[in-house]
Amino acid sequence: MNHSRNEQLLARKASATPRGVGVMAQFFASRAEGAELWDVEGRRFIDFAGGIAVLNVGRRHPKVVAALTAQLQRFTHTCYQVVPYESYVALAEKLNELTPGTFAKKTALFSTGAEAVENAIKIARAYTGRAGVIAFDGAFHGRSLFAVALTGKVQPYKVGFGPFPPEIYHAPFPRQGVGLAEAKKAIGRLFKADIEPTRVAAIIFEPVQGEGGFNVIDAAAVKWLRTLCDMHGIVLIADEVQSGFGRTGTLFAMEHYHAQTGVLPDLMTSAKSLAAGLPLSAVTGRAEIMDAPAPGGLGGTYAGNPLAVAAAHAVIEVMHEEKLPERGARLGAQLQERLQALRAQVPQIAEVRGLGAMVAAELRDPATGAADAEFTRRVQAEALARGLILLTCGTEANVLRFLFPLTIPDALFAEGLDLLEAALRAA
């Protein structure tokens, strides 16, 4: 029996890699450019997933390729903690400047979003001398043991991996328009029944939840969290691993909340699109908090890898030169308009929400109102069969999320929207 190239590779994958490393697509990439990808059998796909929010500047952007090529000619690794290099310092300076807030800041570089989150917690603990951390239901903060303990979604992230580190507590997420009263009541209960506020080091939240369903936090909730943290000496951490670097219509989602409420976090995490696909993350925050850990307490062998740092410098240039946050806002509005128009023909579309180009469609059974994970799966499969890569999310697996590269040409974006509509109608 003759097997296709993809079938052969799937068989090898099943034999060589563990089932815990799950994959969505049943085909293998051969090459990619911008917002397009071709598999090993030559089939073309439009990418509305962006490597899970990693490819805001697209694949192989000429500026990123040029920056990587130049760095390859100089050096690929020294370990910054052994022999430092200027590009790391320059990137820290840029992030200190670009993140919202004019107070004195410092930045430390790492490799992954989970590393950034864990180090933000380490920094908060070192600064406060406390252990407790409060996160939110539906949150996703990474797959390492501490980060997954912060994560508020059991399947598939927590199953079989416990026990988890202690002193981590969850509260309902105060999404836009709903849930603030419930969150206030829950944290009040925590302070009465589980941990006194003087033992809480940090409260961590995503401005827009990623895996949780692209739930946008309420501006009033951000203001309340800031007041709560100030009252009790708690460090407020905004996790912008997924929402950062132009995805929400501004360079960082917290810019929206600063404009609305004047609120700023003490620490921010960034990763994913920071380096256009190379492993790089950062923690940026108030200088006095960032300086709390002793020398040697932060870092990593590959942290701030020079190739990834070179890519990040190029990404920042592209963001500004091509006005990608503004373009993301425009494309996100187009997508929301198209999805809203489809609600009459596709009654399973219960809600369309998002911020900028971080857009989601929540799918529910129109008769019962129950989360329709099966319909969501069918839409994803129909889209893939037509050549459109989509991601799902949500604690009930009933949300389509859209993370297309912000550099996607208008014609290609329109083609992708047509494929999306066809998939929704066919499912």
Secondary structure, 3 states (H helix, E strand, C coil): CCCCHHHHHHHHHHHHCCCCCCCCCCCCEEEEEECEEEECCCCEEEECCHHHHCCCCCECCHHHHHHHHHHHCCCCCCCCCCCCCHHHHHHHHHHHHHCCCCCCEEEEEECCHHHHHHHHHHHHHHHHCCCEEEEECCCCCCCCHHHHHHCCCCCCCCCCCCCCCCCEEEECCCECCCCHHHHHHHHHHHHHHCCCHHHEEEEEECCECCCCCCCEECHHHHHHHHHHHHHHCCEEEEECCCCCCCCCCCCCCHHHHHHHHCCCCCEEEECHHHHCCCCCEEEEEEHHHHCCCCCCCCCCCCCCCHHHHHHHHHHHHHHHHCCHHHHHHHHHHHHHHHHHHHCCCCCCEEEEEEECCEEEEEEECCCCCCECHHHHHHHHHHHHHHCEECEEECCCCCEEEECCCCCCCHHHHHHHHHHHHHHHHHC
